């Protein structure tokens, strides 16, 4: 299980110990690259830091040759495991076809903005996987996403389509499960789960509100079954959006009764206040810029 983040990315310091504890409890190795921004920038070159994910996946795929790993599980630094009792083996095959072992297990995106979401994904150690991620990194089709949303995620979607991944065309135009598409989609090499199966956010947030007020006992994480079988058993929470620290804290408190140490909580609260302050400054700057531009247009046009 692998993750990476810059040493000033506070939410990573909140999720990393929790995700590491999950991995160790199940006997999985856990590798986290916590690096300075300068080091990460050097690794990705003229790309956004999100591309370090691909650097690390390629490195780990090579290391897996000698370490005997069968799969590599990537988890974003703003994602946290919520169901500590479910082993990753539940995801490694299609429940309807246990003889088929996909090379990539991934969930559809949480919104219609993208086809897939790379926040949590399982990569099989195979030649196909190595070639796929090399293409994601080196292909000319990826250049437009080097500093553009959604970075390596958009590149992966583009490369899968460009490589004419067998079976993917069946789902064109791509329809997410929450907009009428199939809940599980299969291609020759890829298993695509619904948005809540691996890393939920928007679709599952109402569930957090429900559980917070219901005081269910035992915790829903004790429920047996495949995560795909029920939205009340999400594997991980992915804090997409602005206030990541607050969102992750709430998910852990509601789902696992977690409370950070007073020292960490104090640091987190200061960071949240700073983030909100910076967001307000950004909004203010954008508003002032828009006002200046509007006045400039009026003066130029003579209105």
KOLZA-364621 format. One line per field, with one value per residue: chain; residue in three letters; x negated, y negated, z negated of N, C-alpha, C in turn. Coordinates in steps of 0.2 Angstrom, whole numbers. Last residue first. Layout:
<sites>
cadena: [A; ...];
residuo: [Ala; ...];
n.c1: [X; ...];
n.c2: [Y; ...];
n.c3: [Z; ...];
ca.c1: [X; ...];
ca.c2: [Y; ...];
ca.c3: [Z; ...];
c.c1: [X; ...];
c.c2: [Y; ...];
c.c3: [Z; ...];
</sites>
This chain:
<sites>
cadena: [A; A; A; A; A; A; A; A; A; A; A; A; A; A; A; A; A; A; A; A; A; A; A; A; A; A; A; A; A; A; A; A; A; A; A; A; A; A; A; A; A; A; A; A; A; A; A; A; A; A; A; A; A; A; A; A; A; A; A; A; A; A; A; A; A; A; A; A; A; A; A; A; A; A; A; A; A; A; A; A; A; A; A; A; A; A; A; A; A; A; A; A; A; A; A; A; A; A; A; A; A; A; A; A; A; A; A; A; A; A; A; A; A; A; A; A; A; A; A; A; A; A; A; A; A; A; A; A; A; A; A; A; A; A; A; A; A; A; A; A; A; A; A; A; A; A; A; A; A; A; A; A; A; A; A; A; A; A; A; A; A; A; A; A; A; A; A; A; A; A; A; A; A; A; A; A; A; A; A; A; A; A; A; A; A; A; A; A; A; A; A; A; A; A; A; A; A; A; A; A; A; A; A; A; A; A; A; A; A; A; A; A; A; A; A; A; A; A; A; A; A; A; A; A; A; A; A; A; A; A; A; A; A; A; A; A; A; A; A; A; A; A; A; A; A; A; A; A; A; A; A; A; A; A; A; A; A; A; A; A; A; A; A; A; A; A; A; A; A; A; A; A; A; A; A; A; A; A; A; A; A; A; A; A; A; A; A; A; A; A; A; A; A; A; A; A; A; A; A; A; A; A; A];
residuo: [Unk; Unk; Unk; Unk; Unk; Unk; Unk; Unk; Unk; Unk; Unk; Unk; Unk; Unk; Unk; Unk; Unk; Unk; Unk; Unk; Unk; Unk; Unk; Unk; Unk; Unk; Unk; Unk; Unk; Unk; Unk; Unk; Unk; Unk; Unk; Unk; Unk; Unk; Unk; Unk; Unk; Unk; Unk; Unk; Unk; Unk; Unk; Unk; Unk; Unk; Unk; Unk; Unk; Unk; Unk; Unk; Unk; Unk; Unk; Unk; Unk; Unk; Unk; Unk; Unk; Unk; Unk; Unk; Unk; Unk; Unk; Unk; Unk; Unk; Unk; Unk; Unk; Unk; Unk; Unk; Unk; Unk; Unk; Unk; Unk; Unk; Unk; Unk; Unk; Unk; Unk; Unk; Unk; Unk; Unk; Unk; Unk; Unk; Unk; Unk; Unk; Unk; Unk; Unk; Unk; Unk; Unk; Unk; Unk; Unk; Unk; Unk; Unk; Unk; Unk; Unk; Unk; Unk; Unk; Unk; Unk; Unk; Unk; Unk; Unk; Unk; Unk; Unk; Unk; Unk; Unk; Unk; Unk; Unk; Unk; Unk; Unk; Unk; Unk; Unk; Unk; Unk; Unk; Unk; Unk; Unk; Unk; Unk; Unk; Unk; Unk; Unk; Unk; Unk; Unk; Unk; Unk; Unk; Unk; Unk; Unk; Unk; Unk; Unk; Unk; Unk; Unk; Unk; Unk; Unk; Unk; Unk; Unk; Unk; Unk; Unk; Unk; Unk; Unk; Unk; Unk; Unk; Unk; Unk; Unk; Unk; Unk; Unk; Unk; Unk; Unk; Unk; Unk; Unk; Unk; Unk; Unk; Unk; Unk; Unk; Unk; Unk; Unk; Unk; Unk; Unk; Unk; Unk; Unk; Unk; Unk; Unk; Unk; Unk; Unk; Unk; Unk; Unk; Unk; Unk; Unk; Unk; Unk; Unk; Unk; Unk; Unk; Unk; Unk; Unk; Unk; Unk; Unk; Unk; Unk; Unk; Unk; Unk; Unk; Unk; Unk; Unk; Unk; Unk; Unk; Unk; Unk; Unk; Unk; Unk; Unk; Unk; Unk; Unk; Unk; Unk; Unk; Unk; Unk; Unk; Unk; Unk; Unk; Unk; Unk; Unk; Unk; Unk; Unk; Unk; Unk; Unk; Unk; Unk; Unk; Unk; Unk; Unk; Unk; Unk; Unk; Unk; Unk; Unk; Unk; Unk; Unk; Unk; Unk; Unk; Unk; Unk; Unk; Unk; Unk; Unk; Unk; Unk; Unk; Unk; Unk; Unk; Unk];
n.c1: [96; 84; 76; 67; 75; 80; 68; 64; 74; 71; 59; 62; 71; 62; 53; 62; 64; 52; 49; 59; 55; 43; 47; 54; 43; 36; 45; 45; 32; 31; 40; 33; 22; 27; 32; 20; 14; 23; 23; 10; 11; 21; 24; 40; 51; 64; 75; 77; 86; 85; 71; 68; 75; 70; 57; 59; 65; 54; 45; 51; 59; 60; 60; 61; 57; 63; 64; 66; 76; 93; 106; 118; 120; 116; 107; 95; 89; 96; 98; 103; 101; 93; 94; 105; 103; 118; 125; 127; 131; 137; 130; 120; 127; 131; 120; 114; 123; 121; 109; 109; 108; 95; 87; 78; 68; 74; 88; 94; 94; 92; 78; 71; 57; 48; 45; 56; 69; 84; 92; 106; 117; 120; 129; 137; 129; 122; 113; 110; 107; 99; 107; 97; 96; 89; 76; 70; 66; 49; 43; 37; 28; 36; 43; 32; 27; 38; 37; 24; 26; 34; 25; 14; 25; 38; 31; 14; 1; 1; 11; 5; -3; 2; 0; -13; -17; -23; -14; -5; -15; -18; -6; -5; -17; -14; -2; -7; -15; -10; -3; 12; 17; 31; 34; 40; 40; 43; 58; 65; 71; 76; 87; 97; 90; 82; 77; 76; 62; 52; 40; 31; 31; 42; 45; 57; 63; 74; 86; 93; 84; 68; 55; 50; 58; 55; 42; 41; 52; 61; 59; 59; 65; 59; 44; 44; 36; 26; 16; 23; 16; 13; 7; 1; -1; -10; -28; -41; -52; -56; -46; -43; -51; -42; -31; -37; -39; -26; -21; -29; -25; -12; -12; -17; -7; -4; -12; -13; -28; -42; -47; -45; -56; -57; -45; -49; -59; -52; -43; -49; -40; -36; -30; -26; -21; -18; -13; 0; 6; 17; 11; 4; 15; 20; 9; 8; 20; 16; 4; 10; 20; 12; 3; 11; 15; 4; -9; -23; -29; -18; -15; -9; -8; -3; -4];
n.c2: [-266; -265; -255; -258; -258; -245; -238; -243; -238; -224; -223; -227; -216; -205; -209; -207; -194; -188; -193; -186; -173; -174; -176; -165; -156; -160; -157; -143; -140; -145; -136; -124; -126; -126; -113; -106; -109; -104; -90; -87; -89; -80; -68; -64; -52; -41; -34; -30; -38; -51; -53; -52; -62; -74; -73; -75; -89; -96; -94; -100; -111; -109; -93; -76; -65; -50; -36; -18; -9; -9; -3; -7; -3; 13; 21; 17; 23; 39; 42; 38; 24; 16; 3; -1; 3; 12; -4; -21; -35; -43; -54; -49; -42; -53; -60; -49; -49; -60; -57; -49; -57; -64; -51; -36; -24; -12; -13; -25; -24; -7; -1; 7; 16; 20; 28; 29; 21; 19; 10; 9; 2; -7; -23; -33; -41; -33; -27; -36; -32; -36; -31; -17; -4; 3; -2; 7; 18; 15; -1; -9; -18; -29; -26; -26; -39; -46; -42; -46; -60; -63; -59; -68; -81; -85; -101; -103; -101; -90; -88; -89; -77; -65; -62; -58; -47; -45; -41; -33; -23; -18; -12; -2; 6; 11; 18; 28; 35; 32; 31; 21; 9; 1; -16; -31; -42; -42; -39; -42; -53; -69; -76; -70; -64; -54; -41; -24; -15; -1; 10; 18; 31; 44; 60; 72; 81; 75; 66; 58; 51; 49; 47; 39; 35; 43; 40; 31; 33; 24; 17; 3; -8; -19; -26; -42; -54; -63; -55; -41; -25; -11; 5; 18; 36; 45; 45; 49; 41; 40; 33; 22; 12; 8; 3; -7; -16; -18; -24; -36; -43; -44; -54; -65; -73; -82; -93; -96; -98; -98; -86; -77; -78; -91; -92; -84; -93; -104; -100; -85; -70; -55; -41; -26; -10; 5; 22; 30; 36; 29; 20; 12; 5; -2; -10; -18; -25; -33; -40; -47; -57; -68; -71; -75; -87; -95; -96; -98; -87; -80; -63; -46; -28; -11; 6];
n.c3: [110; 116; 117; 107; 95; 95; 93; 81; 73; 74; 69; 55; 52; 53; 43; 32; 33; 31; 18; 11; 13; 7; -6; -9; -9; -20; -30; -29; -32; -45; -51; -49; -56; -69; -69; -69; -81; -90; -86; -90; -104; -107; -95; -88; -89; -81; -78; -65; -59; -65; -65; -51; -46; -52; -47; -34; -34; -39; -29; -18; -11; 3; 12; 7; -3; -4; -14; -10; -9; -15; -18; -13; -1; 3; 11; 12; 0; -4; -22; -38; -49; -56; -52; -59; -77; -84; -85; -80; -82; -73; -69; -61; -51; -43; -40; -32; -22; -15; -9; 2; 14; 10; 7; 6; 14; 18; 19; 24; 38; 44; 53; 66; 70; 85; 96; 103; 92; 84; 71; 60; 63; 78; 77; 71; 63; 55; 63; 78; 95; 110; 125; 120; 116; 126; 125; 117; 123; 124; 126; 135; 131; 129; 117; 109; 110; 104; 91; 88; 88; 78; 68; 69; 71; 75; 75; 80; 82; 90; 99; 111; 111; 115; 128; 128; 114; 102; 92; 98; 102; 90; 86; 96; 94; 81; 84; 92; 84; 67; 52; 52; 42; 36; 29; 25; 34; 47; 55; 72; 80; 73; 70; 64; 48; 44; 56; 53; 46; 51; 54; 67; 71; 64; 66; 66; 58; 52; 56; 48; 41; 48; 36; 26; 15; 5; 2; -8; -21; -33; -45; -43; -34; -30; -25; -17; -7; -4; 2; 10; 12; 22; 20; 31; 30; 28; 24; 24; 25; 38; 44; 37; 42; 53; 46; 39; 50; 54; 43; 42; 54; 52; 41; 46; 51; 42; 45; 62; 71; 75; 63; 53; 45; 42; 34; 23; 18; 15; 5; -3; -7; -10; -4; -12; -11; -20; -17; -26; -37; -43; -50; -41; -35; -46; -49; -38; -39; -50; -47; -35; -39; -44; -35; -25; -29; -27; -18; -19; -13; 0; 1; 5; 3; 4; 0];
ca.c1: [103; 87; 81; 64; 71; 84; 72; 60; 74; 78; 60; 58; 73; 68; 51; 59; 70; 55; 45; 59; 62; 43; 42; 57; 49; 33; 43; 52; 35; 27; 42; 40; 21; 24; 37; 25; 11; 22; 29; 11; 6; 23; 21; 33; 50; 57; 74; 72; 86; 91; 75; 65; 77; 77; 58; 56; 69; 61; 43; 49; 58; 56; 63; 60; 59; 59; 67; 62; 69; 88; 99; 116; 117; 120; 114; 99; 90; 92; 100; 100; 105; 93; 88; 106; 102; 111; 121; 128; 127; 141; 136; 118; 123; 136; 124; 111; 123; 127; 109; 109; 113; 102; 87; 84; 67; 67; 85; 93; 90; 96; 83; 73; 63; 50; 40; 52; 65; 78; 90; 99; 114; 120; 124; 140; 133; 126; 118; 108; 112; 98; 104; 98; 99; 96; 81; 72; 72; 55; 44; 43; 25; 32; 46; 36; 23; 36; 43; 26; 21; 37; 32; 13; 18; 37; 35; 21; 2; -4; 13; 10; -6; 3; 7; -12; -13; -27; -19; -3; -11; -23; -8; 0; -16; -20; -2; -1; -18; -10; -9; 9; 14; 27; 34; 39; 39; 37; 55; 62; 73; 71; 81; 97; 94; 87; 76; 78; 69; 53; 46; 32; 25; 41; 41; 54; 58; 69; 82; 97; 88; 75; 58; 46; 58; 62; 43; 41; 46; 61; 59; 52; 68; 64; 48; 42; 41; 32; 15; 21; 21; 12; 13; -1; 3; -6; -21; -36; -49; -61; -49; -39; -53; -49; -30; -35; -45; -31; -18; -29; -32; -14; -9; -22; -10; 1; -14; -10; -22; -37; -49; -40; -54; -62; -46; -44; -61; -57; -40; -49; -45; -34; -35; -24; -26; -15; -18; -2; 0; 18; 15; 0; 11; 24; 11; 2; 19; 22; 4; 5; 22; 18; 0; 7; 20; 6; -2; -19; -29; -23; -13; -15; -5; -8; 0];
ca.c2: [-265; -272; -255; -257; -264; -251; -237; -244; -245; -227; -222; -231; -223; -205; -208; -214; -198; -187; -195; -194; -175; -172; -181; -171; -155; -160; -164; -147; -138; -148; -143; -125; -125; -132; -119; -105; -111; -111; -94; -87; -93; -88; -70; -66; -58; -43; -37; -26; -31; -48; -54; -47; -55; -72; -73; -69; -83; -96; -92; -93; -110; -114; -99; -81; -72; -54; -43; -24; -7; -12; 0; -8; -10; 9; 24; 16; 16; 35; 42; 42; 27; 23; 7; 2; -1; 10; 0; -14; -31; -37; -56; -53; -38; -48; -63; -51; -43; -60; -61; -45; -52; -67; -58; -40; -31; -13; -7; -24; -29; -13; 0; 1; 17; 15; 27; 34; 22; 23; 10; 12; 1; 0; -18; -28; -44; -38; -23; -34; -34; -33; -36; -24; -9; 5; -5; 0; 19; 20; 5; -5; -11; -29; -26; -20; -34; -47; -41; -39; -56; -64; -56; -61; -79; -82; -96; -105; -106; -91; -87; -94; -84; -67; -64; -65; -49; -47; -46; -38; -27; -21; -18; -7; 2; 7; 12; 23; 31; 36; 31; 28; 10; 7; -11; -24; -43; -38; -43; -38; -46; -64; -79; -69; -68; -56; -48; -29; -17; -8; 10; 11; 27; 37; 55; 66; 83; 76; 70; 62; 56; 48; 51; 41; 31; 42; 46; 28; 34; 27; 24; 6; -1; -20; -20; -38; -49; -66; -58; -48; -29; -18; 1; 11; 30; 46; 42; 54; 42; 43; 39; 28; 15; 11; 9; -1; -14; -15; -18; -31; -41; -40; -47; -61; -68; -76; -88; -97; -95; -103; -91; -77; -71; -88; -96; -82; -86; -105; -102; -92; -74; -62; -46; -33; -14; -2; 17; 27; 39; 34; 24; 17; 10; 2; -5; -13; -21; -28; -35; -43; -51; -65; -69; -69; -82; -93; -95; -103; -88; -85; -70; -51; -35; -16; 0];
ca.c3: [107; 116; 122; 113; 97; 96; 99; 86; 73; 77; 76; 59; 52; 58; 50; 34; 33; 37; 24; 11; 15; 14; -3; -9; -4; -13; -29; -28; -25; -40; -52; -46; -49; -67; -70; -63; -74; -90; -85; -83; -100; -108; -101; -87; -91; -82; -85; -69; -57; -64; -71; -56; -44; -53; -54; -36; -31; -43; -36; -18; -18; 0; 10; 12; -5; 0; -12; -11; -11; -10; -19; -20; -1; -1; 10; 17; 0; 0; -15; -34; -44; -58; -49; -53; -71; -83; -89; -79; -87; -75; -73; -67; -56; -46; -44; -38; -26; -19; -14; -4; 13; 11; 4; 7; 10; 15; 18; 17; 35; 43; 48; 64; 66; 80; 90; 103; 99; 85; 78; 61; 56; 74; 80; 75; 69; 52; 60; 71; 90; 103; 120; 123; 111; 124; 130; 114; 119; 126; 121; 137; 132; 135; 123; 109; 113; 111; 95; 87; 93; 85; 68; 71; 71; 68; 72; 81; 77; 85; 92; 110; 111; 108; 126; 130; 120; 107; 90; 94; 107; 94; 83; 96; 100; 82; 79; 95; 89; 73; 55; 52; 48; 35; 35; 22; 27; 46; 50; 67; 80; 76; 73; 71; 52; 40; 53; 57; 46; 49; 51; 63; 70; 68; 61; 69; 61; 48; 60; 52; 37; 49; 42; 31; 21; 7; 6; -1; -18; -26; -45; -45; -36; -35; -26; -23; -8; -7; -5; 10; 9; 21; 19; 27; 32; 33; 23; 24; 18; 33; 47; 35; 36; 54; 50; 35; 46; 59; 45; 37; 52; 57; 40; 42; 55; 42; 40; 56; 70; 77; 68; 59; 48; 46; 40; 28; 20; 20; 12; -2; -4; -13; -2; -11; -10; -18; -18; -20; -35; -38; -54; -45; -31; -42; -54; -39; -33; -50; -52; -35; -36; -48; -42; -24; -29; -34; -17; -22; -20; -3; 1; 6; 4; 5; 0];
c.c1: [103; 94; 85; 70; 69; 81; 77; 63; 69; 78; 66; 58; 69; 71; 56; 56; 67; 61; 48; 55; 62; 50; 43; 53; 53; 38; 40; 50; 41; 30; 38; 42; 28; 23; 34; 30; 16; 18; 28; 18; 8; 17; 22; 30; 42; 56; 67; 71; 82; 91; 81; 69; 74; 78; 65; 58; 66; 65; 50; 48; 56; 54; 58; 63; 57; 61; 61; 66; 66; 81; 94; 110; 115; 116; 119; 106; 95; 94; 95; 102; 101; 97; 88; 100; 103; 110; 123; 123; 128; 138; 139; 124; 122; 133; 129; 115; 119; 127; 115; 110; 114; 108; 94; 83; 73; 66; 78; 89; 89; 92; 87; 79; 65; 57; 42; 47; 61; 75; 84; 98; 107; 116; 124; 136; 136; 130; 124; 114; 110; 103; 104; 105; 99; 100; 88; 77; 74; 60; 50; 44; 31; 29; 42; 40; 27; 32; 42; 32; 23; 32; 34; 20; 18; 30; 37; 25; 10; -3; 7; 12; -1; 0; 8; -5; -13; -23; -23; -8; -8; -20; -14; -3; -11; -19; -8; -1; -13; -13; -10; 2; 10; 24; 29; 39; 37; 35; 49; 59; 71; 74; 76; 91; 94; 92; 83; 77; 70; 60; 47; 39; 25; 34; 39; 51; 54; 62; 75; 93; 92; 80; 65; 49; 54; 63; 50; 42; 46; 54; 59; 53; 61; 66; 53; 47; 39; 38; 21; 20; 19; 18; 11; 6; 0; -2; -17; -29; -43; -57; -53; -42; -49; -52; -37; -34; -43; -37; -23; -27; -33; -21; -11; -19; -15; -3; -10; -12; -19; -30; -44; -42; -50; -60; -51; -44; -56; -59; -46; -46; -44; -40; -33; -30; -24; -21; -15; -8; -2; 12; 17; 5; 7; 20; 16; 5; 13; 22; 10; 4; 17; 20; 6; 5; 17; 11; 1; -11; -25; -23; -19; -11; -11; -4; -5];
c.c2: [-270; -272; -261; -257; -264; -257; -243; -243; -247; -234; -225; -230; -228; -213; -209; -214; -205; -192; -194; -196; -183; -174; -180; -177; -162; -160; -165; -154; -143; -146; -147; -132; -127; -132; -125; -111; -111; -113; -102; -91; -93; -92; -78; -68; -59; -51; -39; -29; -27; -41; -50; -47; -51; -65; -71; -68; -76; -90; -91; -90; -102; -112; -104; -87; -77; -61; -47; -31; -13; -10; -3; -5; -11; 2; 19; 17; 14; 28; 38; 41; 32; 27; 14; 5; 3; 6; 8; -10; -23; -33; -49; -54; -43; -45; -58; -55; -45; -54; -61; -50; -49; -62; -61; -47; -35; -19; -7; -18; -28; -18; -7; 1; 10; 17; 23; 34; 28; 22; 14; 13; 4; -2; -12; -22; -39; -42; -27; -31; -32; -36; -34; -25; -16; 0; -3; -3; 12; 20; 9; 1; -7; -22; -26; -20; -27; -42; -41; -37; -49; -60; -56; -57; -72; -78; -91; -99; -108; -96; -88; -94; -89; -74; -66; -67; -56; -49; -49; -44; -33; -26; -22; -13; -3; 3; 8; 17; 26; 32; 36; 28; 17; 9; -5; -19; -36; -39; -39; -42; -42; -57; -75; -73; -67; -60; -49; -36; -23; -10; 2; 11; 21; 34; 49; 61; 77; 78; 70; 67; 60; 53; 48; 45; 34; 39; 46; 34; 32; 27; 27; 14; 3; -13; -21; -32; -44; -61; -61; -50; -36; -21; -6; 7; 24; 40; 44; 51; 46; 45; 43; 34; 22; 15; 12; 5; -7; -12; -15; -24; -36; -38; -42; -54; -63; -71; -82; -92; -97; -101; -96; -82; -72; -82; -93; -85; -83; -98; -102; -94; -81; -66; -53; -37; -21; -6; 10; 22; 36; 38; 30; 22; 15; 8; 0; -8; -16; -23; -30; -37; -45; -58; -66; -66; -75; -88; -91; -102; -93; -86; -74; -58; -40; -23; -6];
c.c3: [101; 113; 122; 119; 105; 98; 100; 93; 80; 78; 78; 67; 56; 58; 55; 41; 35; 38; 30; 17; 16; 17; 5; -6; -3; -8; -22; -26; -24; -33; -46; -46; -46; -59; -67; -63; -69; -83; -85; -82; -93; -105; -101; -94; -91; -84; -86; -76; -62; -63; -71; -63; -49; -51; -56; -43; -34; -41; -40; -25; -20; -7; 7; 10; 1; 0; -9; -10; -13; -13; -15; -22; -9; -1; 6; 16; 6; 0; -11; -27; -40; -53; -51; -50; -64; -77; -87; -83; -86; -80; -76; -72; -63; -52; -47; -43; -33; -24; -18; -10; 6; 10; 5; 5; 11; 11; 15; 15; 27; 38; 47; 59; 64; 77; 84; 97; 99; 92; 79; 69; 56; 68; 75; 78; 73; 57; 57; 68; 83; 98; 113; 126; 114; 120; 129; 119; 117; 121; 122; 132; 134; 136; 129; 116; 113; 114; 102; 92; 93; 90; 75; 71; 73; 68; 77; 77; 77; 80; 87; 103; 109; 107; 119; 128; 121; 113; 96; 93; 104; 99; 86; 92; 100; 89; 80; 90; 92; 78; 61; 55; 48; 42; 33; 28; 23; 38; 47; 61; 74; 76; 76; 74; 60; 43; 49; 53; 51; 49; 48; 60; 66; 66; 65; 64; 65; 51; 57; 57; 42; 45; 42; 37; 27; 13; 8; 4; -11; -23; -38; -45; -37; -38; -32; -24; -14; -7; -8; 3; 8; 17; 18; 26; 28; 35; 29; 23; 18; 26; 42; 38; 34; 48; 52; 40; 42; 55; 50; 39; 47; 56; 45; 41; 52; 47; 40; 51; 63; 76; 69; 64; 54; 49; 45; 34; 25; 23; 17; 5; -4; -11; -5; -10; -8; -17; -16; -22; -28; -35; -49; -49; -36; -39; -51; -44; -35; -45; -52; -40; -36; -45; -46; -31; -28; -34; -23; -21; -23; -10; -1; 5; 4; 5; 0];
</sites>
